[in-house]
Amino acid sequence: MTIADILTRKGLLTAEQLADAQSLTDSEGLRLDRAVVQKGLLTEKQLLEVFAEQLHLPLVSLEDRSFDAELLRTLPSRVVYRQRLVPVARVDGALQVATSDPLDLYAFDDLRLTTGLNIEPVLAPREEIEKVIKTHYGLGGDTLDEMVGEDDAPAVALEAGHGEDLLEAAQEASVIKLVNEIILEAVNERASDIHVEPFEYQIAIRYRIDGVLQEAPVPPQMHRFAAAIISRIKILANLNIAERRIPQDGRIKFNVGGRQIDVRVSVIPMLFGEGVVMRLLDKANVLFTLPQLGMDDRSFGLFKGLIDRPHGIFLVTGPTGAGKTTTLYAALNAIVGPGLKVLTVEDPVEYNLTGVNQIPVNTAVGMTFEKGLRAILRHDPDVVMIGEIRDLETARAAIQAALTGHLVLSTLHTNDAASAPMRLIDMGVEPFLISSTMIGSMAQRLVRRICSKCKTEYEPDHAHLPNDFVLAPGEKLWRGAGCPNCRNTGYRGRSGLYELMVMSDAISEKIIERAPAYQVLAAAQQGGLRLLREDGWDKVRHGITTPDEVLLCTAG
């Protein structure tokens, strides 16, 4: 029986659906089984189940399987990349090989000749096979095979000494494809940054995922194409590829699956070439609503009340990478509407917000935060967001905006909420101005979430828990065991920890007295402030994160 007969007899496809798939095979030359999947009439797994039954082949999952290095070496990497096959096990002298295409009989004949072993095919989804190849054989290996000839001679320039040679190498189709693969893998893995680091005998590619750098496995021959790879990135970012002595910055725009990805590129000269860091700004992943930020009900209600006020200054504090800008964007999205005019001054403007007038800082022409803020006050705004208060001039302009009836949102680099007014005083702002304009401040951190796919319950050793984290006897906690969904880290995604201080008469008195931050904190705690660690322990009890993550983000 043909595959069409099997699918119709099993009731998986109707005659109309079969005719629809057949039209694709006629127009594009696809095999019928592939046309059925491409049309979305059946999933790949459904089709593999049919093949498994008809051909008497086992259908296996590669997600939880460990792979021995010696086993992986039984197949040449060139064959793995070309045929999309991976060795699974050695059984009685035969080699089990996973494939998603059991009808490609020529591939199995080639393997028998190459290895001298009997080949036993097993079925696995193509996505799982691709993940195994990337993890164990290296990212972009098939492209690199195209770039290296049969005699192992590079097909493109490697260490070109002239700009023209580098330009030609960077515009090779294989180099373009390789750079696209590197960026696409970062997008698929939800990375916020890509680090391309050349060393003497290798090139390292690392992705920052959920705030932690993770090295991407790359084939060893990739370092030979470091100059071409970096030149391609510089061309995309409209940078000067012939200039390799000074730092350069640029931007790239990509469309991936209908999503627009904005990439900020920074290139710095290093000992063995140029190092590149690409910051991926994915609008779909950063524009959260307020409920998605992860605040508890009390903090959420207080925060919503503060940003609904008609005037005053509200500051979000924390170190770089703590999600301060994301919180401000969520706040603006919550309040923007036809009845309010919202303006921002940012360095740089990271995301376009519908209904918000955004102004980029440009210090090269004298467009600073302070100048931008003074200018936009003449545009009759209701709400103003300043990317960051960095100096006395910007702080004074923000105070003046709040005094004249505007709501001002901004960020500040302090460790906790109580230190925010003290930081403004240190800049030179008068305490009475702070106490009369500041409505609140919020410190925040980001902790990694426990992976939902491998989340397991366990009973902790109380002796190893921090003294300020109290658990009832027998109370259980959660952790991630590690799985392909989280790259075996046990974590996937992040959540915020929040410490919200709402101004009160007691806090205002301490500010006017220029009291130290710990006294401001004590007054805030009497008014109900909850510390970052307290919010963290609450999220641990609810199975959102782990004690280690809270300790890492709130140490000191």
Secondary structure, 3 states (H helix, E strand, C coil): CCHHHHHHHCCCCCHHHHHHHHHHHHHHCCCHHHHHHHCCCCCHHHHHHHHHHHHCCCECCCCCCCCCHHHHCCCCHHHHHHHCCEEEEEECCEEEEEECCCCCHHHHHHHHHHHCCEEEEEECCHHHHHHHHHHHHCCCHHHHHHHECCCCCECCCCCCCCHHHHHHHHCCHHHHHHHHHHHHHHHHCCEEEEEEEECCCCEEEEEEECCEEEECCCCHHHHHHHHHHHHHHHHHCCCCCCCCCCCEEEEEEEEECCEEEEEEEEEEEECCEEEEEEEEEEHHHHCCCHHHHCCCHHHHHHHHHHHCCCCEEEEEECCCCCCHHHHHHHHHHHHCCCCCCEEEEECCCCCCCCCCEEEECEHHHCECHHHHHHHHHHHCCCEEEECCCCCHHHHHHHHHHHHCCCEEEEEECCCCCCHHHHHHHHHCCCHHHHHHHEEEEEEEEEEEEECCCCEEEECCCHHHCCCCCCCCCCCCEEEECCCHHHCCCCEEEEEEEEEEEECCHHHHHHHHCCCCHHHHHHHHHHCCCCCHHHHHHHHHHCCCCCHHHHHHHHCC
